[in-house]
């Protein structure tokens, strides 16, 4: 029995199937993404989407889709599916689907009369290449497959329309062709594992619609270019392989390439394995030496804060400390360059945000817990000292240490925290002055470094630790037993937000047990949902639970009520710290709602955020590193508690 399986009742119901997306990536930043019925609903969707550094930093859709047609006795059955104006879908190939599974690889089974055809897709791990295996499971007469490639050759941020600049020429290569629509793009090779006849029959398909872009208030119609079609004869029991990529391949090796990729994968046969696969999809190796984590798909690149928050869960929680070390080895010079020269790394974006250093120390703290203090001390003690000294020396342009030991950050005119949505250039959520999670992380960092160096007081740091133990509660704890989100002079933010949970979840906290318990109670009552913590309590002014509408409306809701799975991880860690073993059953029950997401939105992974009110629909990036990492850390924590 497949863990991720959808029968024909789901697949033929477009209201159900078009909301389920599938994502496969490689280590170079390229990906394949569409819906389970292979109907693209976003401009980011495509069979082959890849970076084109010669043009810009964006990904580009080269091959949008591939329509398959089964031909028997001159009768044609098109298995493709596209949306056109007037809510019209054509050619309605989804009606032939009998089942879809997503175990080791995505697999679709079609039935057309007496023909049963299966399709399996694999995205190459280290090449910009999509491979598809077609197997004729059953047929009672001669069968031919026809393939029409829909080409785009455009940025994921743009749409394309019929124009006279298209280069219609192509060159025949073994069992296929190579072509390139526009100058500056690489040649795209389309090849089969056996002899394929290509018929040059160029057409533009007009008005292809992407309903997700329409929902988000963006342009949503485009024209796609089809240069012609391939035809391949196939026998019962035979498999034919198709490949599209930027390099020509030896077609006799295509089957071997495909099988090597399949053997490389962990089957998605459990909640944990789905999360593990998803975490590995964020690994980014643009060259032989550097290693990163992408923030999410389909539109995020590498972001500093996301990288450090997601790093422990995406590596240590799947037993890959070497990957942690490689990514940290790439990130350390970027932080040092910023601290020494004020320069922002060209790959790791937003490294100048004031809490990035604090999250980097937190990530190393998790590494120390996974490996040992000795190992962490050997690799990272000097680096942590550099970062703490940088802060103590008042070097950060947007943050300084006050006499009371707390960090004060300037966020009136620009967003400096993870709650970073803006409207007309101004932060939607004004977080400036003493920011609660900054200072929880700061205290934790100082205490962790003290432990790392042997537990004896450190000259410059010990007085700051002692000062914070008094000033943190004096500054943030209010008369209603929860924490102000930020404090700046006489301006205090009374709204109930989830950022206070870090003062409970972190290994070191300046709060008493009673204070932690009170905070946990408030968060549980007002912020906890089955999909994460709300970014704002429904009782607070400005609550907007639904992340829908045009960009402006979504920006207002982004941190004003939407629920975030990555905060779910901090909440569960806090819950286990307060309640210990007795809290395990509650955490296990809460994870059930997360496991439900494996068959929703993007199959086998977790979304960036969810609506704050029922039915808690997944929104934003379809696969988000911080979300996946946080839940992996919770799963790992449960293993430790259960083992104990």
MARPADO-738273 format. One record per residue (C-alpha): residue number from 1; residue in one letter; x, y, z. Coordinates in steps of 0.25 Angstrom, whole numbers. Example, Ala and Ser with C-alpha at 12.3 -4.5 7.8 and 13.67 -1.06 7.14 Angstrom:
2
1 | A | 49 | -18 | 31
2 | S | 55 | -4 | 29
END
This chain:
644
1 | X | 0 | 0 | 0
2 | X | 6 | 13 | -4
3 | X | 7 | 24 | 6
4 | X | 4 | 35 | -4
5 | X | -7 | 30 | -13
6 | X | -18 | 37 | -20
7 | X | -29 | 29 | -28
8 | X | -37 | 33 | -40
9 | X | -48 | 39 | -31
10 | X | -38 | 50 | -27
11 | X | -30 | 51 | -40
12 | X | -43 | 53 | -49
13 | X | -48 | 64 | -39
14 | X | -40 | 76 | -43
15 | X | -45 | 84 | -31
16 | X | -37 | 73 | -23
17 | X | -26 | 70 | -32
18 | X | -22 | 84 | -37
19 | X | -19 | 88 | -22
20 | X | -9 | 77 | -21
21 | X | 5 | 80 | -26
22 | X | 17 | 72 | -28
23 | X | 32 | 77 | -27
24 | X | 45 | 70 | -30
25 | X | 58 | 78 | -30
26 | X | 73 | 76 | -32
27 | X | 86 | 81 | -24
28 | X | 88 | 92 | -35
29 | X | 75 | 100 | -32
30 | X | 67 | 94 | -44
31 | X | 54 | 87 | -42
32 | X | 41 | 81 | -48
33 | X | 28 | 85 | -42
34 | X | 13 | 84 | -46
35 | X | 0 | 78 | -41
36 | X | -2 | 63 | -39
37 | X | -10 | 63 | -52
38 | X | 1 | 70 | -60
39 | X | -7 | 83 | -62
40 | X | 2 | 95 | -59
41 | X | -6 | 105 | -50
42 | X | 6 | 115 | -47
43 | X | 16 | 122 | -56
44 | X | 26 | 116 | -47
45 | X | 22 | 102 | -52
46 | X | 29 | 94 | -63
47 | X | 36 | 81 | -66
48 | X | 49 | 87 | -67
49 | X | 52 | 100 | -59
50 | X | 66 | 104 | -57
51 | X | 76 | 115 | -54
52 | X | 82 | 122 | -66
53 | X | 93 | 130 | -60
54 | X | 97 | 137 | -74
55 | X | 83 | 144 | -73
56 | X | 80 | 147 | -58
57 | X | 79 | 141 | -44
58 | X | 65 | 136 | -47
59 | X | 60 | 122 | -51
60 | X | 55 | 120 | -65
61 | X | 44 | 111 | -70
62 | X | 50 | 104 | -83
63 | X | 40 | 92 | -84
64 | X | 27 | 96 | -79
65 | X | 20 | 83 | -81
66 | X | 20 | 70 | -90
67 | X | 6 | 66 | -96
68 | X | 5 | 51 | -98
69 | X | -4 | 45 | -108
70 | X | -8 | 30 | -109
71 | X | -11 | 25 | -124
72 | X | -17 | 12 | -127
73 | X | -24 | 9 | -140
74 | X | -23 | 24 | -144
75 | X | -31 | 28 | -132
76 | X | -24 | 38 | -123
77 | X | -25 | 40 | -108
78 | X | -18 | 52 | -103
79 | X | -14 | 51 | -88
80 | X | -10 | 66 | -87
81 | X | -17 | 76 | -79
82 | X | -17 | 91 | -80
83 | X | -26 | 102 | -75
84 | X | -32 | 113 | -85
85 | X | -41 | 125 | -84
86 | X | -55 | 123 | -80
87 | X | -51 | 112 | -70
88 | X | -49 | 103 | -81
89 | X | -39 | 91 | -79
90 | X | -34 | 83 | -91
91 | X | -30 | 73 | -95
92 | X | -36 | 67 | -82
93 | X | -26 | 56 | -81
94 | X | -28 | 55 | -66
95 | X | -41 | 47 | -69
96 | X | -32 | 35 | -73
97 | X | -24 | 35 | -60
98 | X | -27 | 23 | -51
99 | X | -17 | 25 | -40
100 | X | -5 | 34 | -36
101 | X | 5 | 30 | -26
102 | X | 18 | 37 | -21
103 | X | 26 | 27 | -14
104 | X | 40 | 26 | -19
105 | X | 36 | 34 | -31
106 | X | 23 | 41 | -36
107 | X | 15 | 30 | -44
108 | X | 3 | 33 | -52
109 | X | -5 | 21 | -58
110 | X | -14 | 24 | -70
111 | X | -25 | 15 | -76
112 | X | -30 | 17 | -90
113 | X | -39 | 6 | -94
114 | X | -30 | -6 | -94
115 | X | -17 | 2 | -93
116 | X | -11 | 3 | -79
117 | X | 1 | 13 | -79
118 | X | 9 | 17 | -67
119 | X | 18 | 30 | -66
120 | X | 29 | 32 | -56
121 | X | 37 | 44 | -54
122 | X | 51 | 47 | -49
123 | X | 59 | 60 | -48
124 | X | 74 | 58 | -48
125 | X | 81 | 61 | -35
126 | X | 93 | 67 | -41
127 | X | 89 | 71 | -55
128 | X | 78 | 80 | -61
129 | X | 71 | 69 | -67
130 | X | 57 | 63 | -66
131 | X | 55 | 48 | -69
132 | X | 41 | 41 | -72
133 | X | 39 | 26 | -73
134 | X | 27 | 22 | -81
135 | X | 23 | 7 | -79
136 | X | 12 | 1 | -87
137 | X | 6 | -8 | -77
138 | X | -5 | -14 | -86
139 | X | -10 | -13 | -100
140 | X | -17 | -22 | -110
141 | X | -12 | -16 | -123
142 | X | -1 | -7 | -129
143 | X | 2 | 6 | -121
144 | X | 9 | 19 | -124
145 | X | 12 | 30 | -114
146 | X | 12 | 44 | -119
147 | X | 19 | 55 | -111
148 | X | 17 | 70 | -112
149 | X | 27 | 79 | -105
150 | X | 21 | 92 | -100
151 | X | 33 | 102 | -99
152 | X | 34 | 115 | -91
153 | X | 49 | 120 | -90
154 | X | 45 | 131 | -80
155 | X | 48 | 135 | -66
156 | X | 39 | 129 | -55
157 | X | 35 | 144 | -52
158 | X | 30 | 147 | -66
159 | X | 20 | 141 | -76
160 | X | 22 | 139 | -91
161 | X | 14 | 143 | -103
162 | X | 14 | 140 | -118
163 | X | 25 | 148 | -125
164 | X | 34 | 148 | -137
165 | X | 47 | 147 | -129
166 | X | 46 | 132 | -127
167 | X | 57 | 124 | -133
168 | X | 49 | 112 | -140
169 | X | 62 | 105 | -145
170 | X | 65 | 91 | -139
171 | X | 76 | 81 | -140
172 | X | 74 | 66 | -140
173 | X | 82 | 59 | -130
174 | X | 82 | 44 | -127
175 | X | 67 | 40 | -124
176 | X | 63 | 54 | -123
177 | X | 66 | 69 | -126
178 | X | 72 | 81 | -119
179 | X | 66 | 95 | -120
180 | X | 67 | 109 | -114
181 | X | 56 | 119 | -115
182 | X | 64 | 132 | -111
183 | X | 79 | 136 | -111
184 | X | 85 | 136 | -97
185 | X | 78 | 123 | -94
186 | X | 85 | 109 | -94
187 | X | 81 | 99 | -105
188 | X | 71 | 89 | -99
189 | X | 72 | 75 | -103
190 | X | 60 | 66 | -104
191 | X | 64 | 51 | -107
192 | X | 58 | 37 | -105
193 | X | 63 | 24 | -102
194 | X | 59 | 18 | -116
195 | X | 57 | 24 | -130
196 | X | 47 | 35 | -130
197 | X | 42 | 42 | -142
198 | X | 41 | 57 | -141
199 | X | 31 | 65 | -149
200 | X | 33 | 80 | -150
201 | X | 19 | 86 | -148
202 | X | 21 | 99 | -141
203 | X | 9 | 105 | -134
204 | X | 6 | 115 | -123
205 | X | -4 | 111 | -113
206 | X | -11 | 124 | -108
207 | X | -17 | 127 | -95
208 | X | -12 | 117 | -86
209 | X | -16 | 121 | -72
210 | X | -10 | 119 | -58
211 | X | -21 | 120 | -48
212 | X | -11 | 122 | -36
213 | X | -6 | 134 | -42
214 | X | -20 | 139 | -45
215 | X | -24 | 137 | -30
216 | X | -11 | 145 | -26
217 | X | -15 | 157 | -35
218 | X | -4 | 155 | -45
219 | X | -4 | 154 | -60
220 | X | -8 | 139 | -63
221 | X | -9 | 137 | -78
222 | X | 2 | 133 | -87
223 | X | 5 | 127 | -101
224 | X | 13 | 115 | -102
225 | X | 21 | 110 | -114
226 | X | 21 | 96 | -119
227 | X | 31 | 93 | -130
228 | X | 25 | 80 | -134
229 | X | 23 | 66 | -129
230 | X | 31 | 53 | -127
231 | X | 25 | 39 | -130
232 | X | 30 | 26 | -124
233 | X | 25 | 12 | -126
234 | X | 23 | 4 | -113
235 | X | 20 | -10 | -110
236 | X | 13 | -17 | -99
237 | X | 23 | -18 | -87
238 | X | 33 | -8 | -93
239 | X | 38 | 4 | -86
240 | X | 42 | 17 | -94
241 | X | 50 | 28 | -87
242 | X | 49 | 42 | -90
243 | X | 60 | 53 | -86
244 | X | 60 | 68 | -87
245 | X | 73 | 76 | -82
246 | X | 84 | 85 | -85
247 | X | 93 | 74 | -89
248 | X | 93 | 63 | -100
249 | X | 93 | 49 | -95
250 | X | 97 | 36 | -100
251 | X | 83 | 30 | -102
252 | X | 87 | 16 | -99
253 | X | 90 | 20 | -85
254 | X | 77 | 27 | -82
255 | X | 71 | 15 | -75
256 | X | 83 | 14 | -67
257 | X | 83 | 29 | -63
258 | X | 69 | 27 | -59
259 | X | 71 | 15 | -51
260 | X | 83 | 21 | -44
261 | X | 74 | 33 | -40
262 | X | 63 | 24 | -34
263 | X | 73 | 16 | -26
264 | X | 78 | 29 | -20
265 | X | 65 | 32 | -14
266 | X | 59 | 30 | -1
267 | X | 44 | 24 | -3
268 | X | 34 | 34 | 2
269 | X | 27 | 23 | 10
270 | X | 26 | 30 | 24
271 | X | 24 | 44 | 30
272 | X | 39 | 44 | 34
273 | X | 44 | 40 | 20
274 | X | 35 | 50 | 13
275 | X | 41 | 61 | 22
276 | X | 55 | 55 | 20
277 | X | 53 | 56 | 4
278 | X | 47 | 70 | 5
279 | X | 59 | 75 | 14
280 | X | 69 | 69 | 4
281 | X | 62 | 77 | -8
282 | X | 67 | 90 | -2
283 | X | 82 | 86 | -3
284 | X | 88 | 95 | -13
285 | X | 102 | 93 | -19
286 | X | 105 | 103 | -30
287 | X | 119 | 99 | -31
288 | X | 129 | 89 | -25
289 | X | 133 | 96 | -13
290 | X | 120 | 104 | -7
291 | X | 108 | 98 | -1
292 | X | 95 | 105 | 3
293 | X | 81 | 103 | 7
294 | X | 70 | 109 | -2
295 | X | 59 | 116 | 6
296 | X | 48 | 110 | -1
297 | X | 41 | 106 | -15
298 | X | 37 | 111 | -25
299 | X | 42 | 125 | -23
300 | X | 52 | 127 | -11
301 | X | 67 | 127 | -12
302 | X | 77 | 126 | -1
303 | X | 73 | 135 | 11
304 | X | 82 | 136 | 23
305 | X | 72 | 136 | 34
306 | X | 65 | 124 | 27
307 | X | 78 | 117 | 25
308 | X | 82 | 117 | 40
309 | X | 68 | 114 | 45
310 | X | 66 | 102 | 35
311 | X | 80 | 97 | 36
312 | X | 80 | 88 | 48
313 | X | 66 | 81 | 44
314 | X | 70 | 79 | 30
315 | X | 84 | 73 | 33
316 | X | 85 | 68 | 48
317 | X | 71 | 63 | 49
318 | X | 73 | 54 | 37
319 | X | 87 | 49 | 42
320 | X | 95 | 57 | 33
321 | X | 105 | 66 | 41
322 | X | 115 | 66 | 30
323 | X | 105 | 74 | 22
324 | X | 103 | 83 | 33
325 | X | 118 | 86 | 34
326 | X | 119 | 88 | 19
327 | X | 108 | 98 | 19
328 | X | 114 | 105 | 31
329 | X | 128 | 105 | 24
330 | X | 122 | 113 | 13
331 | X | 114 | 122 | 22
332 | X | 125 | 126 | 32
333 | X | 133 | 134 | 22
334 | X | 121 | 142 | 17
335 | X | 118 | 146 | 31
336 | X | 132 | 150 | 34
337 | X | 132 | 158 | 21
338 | X | 120 | 165 | 26
339 | X | 126 | 168 | 40
340 | X | 139 | 172 | 35
341 | X | 135 | 180 | 22
342 | X | 120 | 182 | 23
343 | X | 119 | 175 | 10
344 | X | 106 | 166 | 7
345 | X | 109 | 152 | 1
346 | X | 104 | 151 | -14
347 | X | 98 | 138 | -11
348 | X | 94 | 138 | 4
349 | X | 84 | 149 | 3
350 | X | 80 | 158 | 15
351 | X | 92 | 154 | 23
352 | X | 92 | 169 | 29
353 | X | 79 | 166 | 37
354 | X | 83 | 168 | 52
355 | X | 77 | 154 | 57
356 | X | 85 | 146 | 46
357 | X | 97 | 145 | 55
358 | X | 89 | 141 | 67
359 | X | 82 | 130 | 59
360 | X | 96 | 125 | 54
361 | X | 100 | 123 | 68
362 | X | 87 | 116 | 71
363 | X | 90 | 106 | 59
364 | X | 104 | 103 | 65
365 | X | 97 | 101 | 78
366 | X | 89 | 90 | 72
367 | X | 101 | 84 | 65
368 | X | 108 | 83 | 79
369 | X | 96 | 76 | 85
370 | X | 96 | 66 | 73
371 | X | 111 | 63 | 73
372 | X | 118 | 68 | 85
373 | X | 123 | 81 | 92
374 | X | 137 | 77 | 89
375 | X | 134 | 76 | 74
376 | X | 127 | 89 | 74
377 | X | 138 | 96 | 81
378 | X | 148 | 91 | 72
379 | X | 141 | 96 | 59
380 | X | 133 | 108 | 64
381 | X | 137 | 114 | 77
382 | X | 146 | 124 | 71
383 | X | 135 | 128 | 61
384 | X | 125 | 130 | 72
385 | X | 134 | 138 | 80
386 | X | 136 | 147 | 67
387 | X | 121 | 149 | 65
388 | X | 118 | 152 | 80
389 | X | 130 | 162 | 81
390 | X | 125 | 168 | 68
391 | X | 112 | 171 | 75
392 | X | 118 | 175 | 88
393 | X | 127 | 185 | 81
394 | X | 115 | 192 | 75
395 | X | 119 | 189 | 61
396 | X | 105 | 185 | 55
397 | X | 99 | 196 | 48
398 | X | 85 | 193 | 52
399 | X | 87 | 188 | 66
400 | X | 94 | 192 | 79
401 | X | 96 | 187 | 93
402 | X | 90 | 196 | 104
403 | X | 94 | 198 | 118
404 | X | 84 | 188 | 123
405 | X | 91 | 177 | 114
406 | X | 79 | 176 | 105
407 | X | 80 | 178 | 90
408 | X | 73 | 190 | 83
409 | X | 70 | 189 | 68
410 | X | 65 | 200 | 59
411 | X | 53 | 195 | 51
412 | X | 44 | 208 | 50
413 | X | 47 | 210 | 35
414 | X | 51 | 196 | 30
415 | X | 47 | 182 | 34
416 | X | 59 | 175 | 42
417 | X | 52 | 163 | 47
418 | X | 46 | 150 | 41
419 | X | 33 | 158 | 41
420 | X | 38 | 166 | 29
421 | X | 26 | 169 | 20
422 | X | 25 | 183 | 15
423 | X | 14 | 192 | 9
424 | X | 19 | 205 | 2
425 | X | 33 | 202 | 7
426 | X | 29 | 202 | 22
427 | X | 28 | 190 | 31
428 | X | 14 | 185 | 33
429 | X | 18 | 180 | 47
430 | X | 26 | 191 | 54
431 | X | 36 | 184 | 62
432 | X | 47 | 193 | 67
433 | X | 55 | 195 | 80
434 | X | 56 | 184 | 89
435 | X | 51 | 172 | 81
436 | X | 47 | 160 | 89
437 | X | 53 | 148 | 81
438 | X | 66 | 156 | 78
439 | X | 68 | 157 | 93
440 | X | 64 | 143 | 96
441 | X | 74 | 138 | 86
442 | X | 85 | 148 | 91
443 | X | 84 | 143 | 105
444 | X | 84 | 128 | 100
445 | X | 96 | 131 | 91
446 | X | 104 | 137 | 103
447 | X | 101 | 126 | 112
448 | X | 104 | 115 | 101
449 | X | 118 | 121 | 99
450 | X | 121 | 121 | 113
451 | X | 117 | 106 | 114
452 | X | 125 | 104 | 101
453 | X | 138 | 110 | 107
454 | X | 137 | 101 | 120
455 | X | 126 | 108 | 128
456 | X | 134 | 118 | 135
457 | X | 130 | 133 | 134
458 | X | 135 | 140 | 122
459 | X | 141 | 154 | 125
460 | X | 132 | 163 | 115
461 | X | 120 | 154 | 115
462 | X | 118 | 150 | 129
463 | X | 113 | 164 | 133
464 | X | 104 | 165 | 121
465 | X | 98 | 151 | 125
466 | X | 95 | 156 | 139
467 | X | 89 | 169 | 134
468 | X | 80 | 162 | 125
469 | X | 75 | 153 | 136
470 | X | 69 | 165 | 143
471 | X | 66 | 174 | 131
472 | X | 59 | 164 | 122
473 | X | 47 | 161 | 131
474 | X | 47 | 176 | 135
475 | X | 46 | 180 | 120
476 | X | 37 | 169 | 114
477 | X | 28 | 163 | 125
478 | X | 15 | 170 | 126
479 | X | 4 | 170 | 136
480 | X | -4 | 159 | 128
481 | X | 7 | 149 | 129
482 | X | 12 | 149 | 115
483 | X | 23 | 157 | 108
484 | X | 23 | 170 | 100
485 | X | 27 | 167 | 86
486 | X | 35 | 180 | 85
487 | X | 38 | 192 | 94
488 | X | 43 | 205 | 90
489 | X | 43 | 216 | 100
490 | X | 28 | 218 | 104
491 | X | 24 | 210 | 92
492 | X | 21 | 196 | 95
493 | X | 14 | 186 | 86
494 | X | 3 | 179 | 95
495 | X | -1 | 170 | 83
496 | X | 0 | 155 | 86
497 | X | 10 | 150 | 76
498 | X | 18 | 137 | 76
499 | X | 32 | 142 | 77
500 | X | 31 | 141 | 92
501 | X | 32 | 126 | 91
502 | X | 47 | 126 | 88
503 | X | 49 | 131 | 103
504 | X | 43 | 118 | 107
505 | X | 48 | 108 | 96
506 | X | 63 | 112 | 96
507 | X | 73 | 104 | 105
508 | X | 76 | 117 | 113
509 | X | 65 | 126 | 117
510 | X | 65 | 138 | 127
511 | X | 51 | 135 | 131
512 | X | 46 | 127 | 143
513 | X | 38 | 114 | 142
514 | X | 25 | 120 | 146
515 | X | 27 | 131 | 135
516 | X | 30 | 121 | 125
517 | X | 18 | 113 | 128
518 | X | 9 | 126 | 128
519 | X | 15 | 129 | 114
520 | X | 12 | 115 | 109
521 | X | -2 | 116 | 114
522 | X | -5 | 129 | 106
523 | X | 2 | 124 | 93
524 | X | -6 | 111 | 94
525 | X | -20 | 118 | 96
526 | X | -18 | 129 | 86
527 | X | -8 | 125 | 76
528 | X | -7 | 110 | 74
529 | X | -14 | 104 | 62
530 | X | -13 | 90 | 56
531 | X | -3 | 96 | 46
532 | X | 6 | 105 | 54
533 | X | 6 | 117 | 62
534 | X | -3 | 129 | 58
535 | X | 6 | 142 | 56
536 | X | -5 | 150 | 63
537 | X | -15 | 146 | 73
538 | X | -30 | 147 | 68
539 | X | -32 | 156 | 80
540 | X | -22 | 166 | 76
541 | X | -25 | 178 | 67
542 | X | -22 | 176 | 52
543 | X | -24 | 161 | 52
544 | X | -25 | 156 | 37
545 | X | -26 | 141 | 37
546 | X | -27 | 138 | 22
547 | X | -14 | 140 | 13
548 | X | -22 | 142 | 0
549 | X | -24 | 153 | -10
550 | X | -15 | 162 | -17
551 | X | -1 | 165 | -13
552 | X | -5 | 177 | -4
553 | X | -15 | 169 | 3
554 | X | -6 | 157 | 5
555 | X | 5 | 166 | 10
556 | X | -5 | 171 | 21
557 | X | -8 | 157 | 25
558 | X | 6 | 151 | 24
559 | X | 9 | 154 | 39
560 | X | -5 | 158 | 44
561 | X | -11 | 145 | 47
562 | X | -6 | 134 | 37
563 | X | -1 | 122 | 44
564 | X | 14 | 118 | 42
565 | X | 19 | 103 | 43
566 | X | 33 | 107 | 47
567 | X | 28 | 114 | 60
568 | X | 21 | 100 | 63
569 | X | 35 | 95 | 65
570 | X | 39 | 105 | 75
571 | X | 25 | 103 | 82
572 | X | 27 | 88 | 83
573 | X | 41 | 89 | 88
574 | X | 36 | 99 | 99
575 | X | 25 | 90 | 102
576 | X | 34 | 78 | 105
577 | X | 43 | 87 | 113
578 | X | 32 | 91 | 122
579 | X | 25 | 78 | 123
580 | X | 36 | 68 | 120
581 | X | 32 | 53 | 118
582 | X | 17 | 56 | 121
583 | X | 16 | 66 | 109
584 | X | 20 | 55 | 99
585 | X | 6 | 50 | 96
586 | X | 1 | 64 | 93
587 | X | 12 | 67 | 83
588 | X | 10 | 54 | 76
589 | X | -5 | 57 | 75
590 | X | -1 | 71 | 69
591 | X | 8 | 64 | 59
592 | X | -4 | 57 | 53
593 | X | -9 | 69 | 47
594 | X | 4 | 72 | 40
595 | X | 5 | 58 | 35
596 | X | -8 | 61 | 28
597 | X | -1 | 71 | 20
598 | X | 7 | 61 | 13
599 | X | -5 | 58 | 3
600 | X | -9 | 73 | 2
601 | X | -4 | 86 | -5
602 | X | 10 | 81 | -9
603 | X | 10 | 65 | -8
604 | X | 21 | 61 | 2
605 | X | 25 | 74 | 8
606 | X | 20 | 86 | 16
607 | X | 16 | 100 | 12
608 | X | 22 | 113 | 16
609 | X | 9 | 117 | 24
610 | X | -6 | 114 | 26
611 | X | -18 | 122 | 28
612 | X | -20 | 125 | 43
613 | X | -35 | 121 | 43
614 | X | -41 | 108 | 38
615 | X | -39 | 100 | 29
616 | X | -25 | 105 | 31
617 | X | -21 | 104 | 16
618 | X | -7 | 104 | 12
619 | X | -2 | 117 | 6
620 | X | 11 | 123 | 1
621 | X | 23 | 115 | -4
622 | X | 19 | 101 | -6
623 | X | 31 | 95 | 0
624 | X | 38 | 104 | 11
625 | X | 51 | 100 | 18
626 | X | 48 | 106 | 31
627 | X | 35 | 98 | 32
628 | X | 41 | 85 | 28
629 | X | 53 | 87 | 37
630 | X | 44 | 91 | 49
631 | X | 36 | 78 | 49
632 | X | 48 | 69 | 46
633 | X | 54 | 75 | 59
634 | X | 41 | 72 | 67
635 | X | 41 | 57 | 61
636 | X | 55 | 56 | 66
637 | X | 52 | 62 | 80
638 | X | 41 | 52 | 81
639 | X | 50 | 41 | 78
640 | X | 60 | 45 | 89
641 | X | 48 | 47 | 100
642 | X | 43 | 33 | 96
643 | X | 57 | 27 | 97
644 | X | 59 | 33 | 111
END
